[in-house]
Amino acid sequence: MKFQPSNFWVVLPDPTVTKTDSGIILDESTAKERATNILEVLAVGPKCEFVKPGDTVVVDPRTEAVRMEVDNKQVLMVDEHQIIGKQ
């Protein structure tokens, strides 16, 4: 990923996407079933100390995140302190 977040921001894939990488469009119930709060870290800001790209993390499902598009993919940005733990 070319995008470099600042400070303590962590970039995660959006678990609520309605289209797979291969182009299959998912209905709303299937998209919700596939949604998860266990995600792989795509990028981290320079001040992150707990996680690094490639880590699998657990995020509180009630976490409010910034949704945006980076490199033609929908992603979430959360602050590092919103991550509950990593595997």
Secondary structure as UniProt FT lines:
FT   TURN            7..8
FT   STRAND          9..13
FT   TURN            15..16
FT   TURN            21..22
FT   HELIX           28..34
FT   STRAND          38..40
FT   STRAND          43..44
FT   TURN            46..47
FT   TURN            53..54
FT   STRAND          56..59
FT   TURN            61..62
FT   STRAND          66..70
FT   TURN            71..72
FT   STRAND          73..79
FT   HELIX           80..82
FT   STRAND          83..86
//
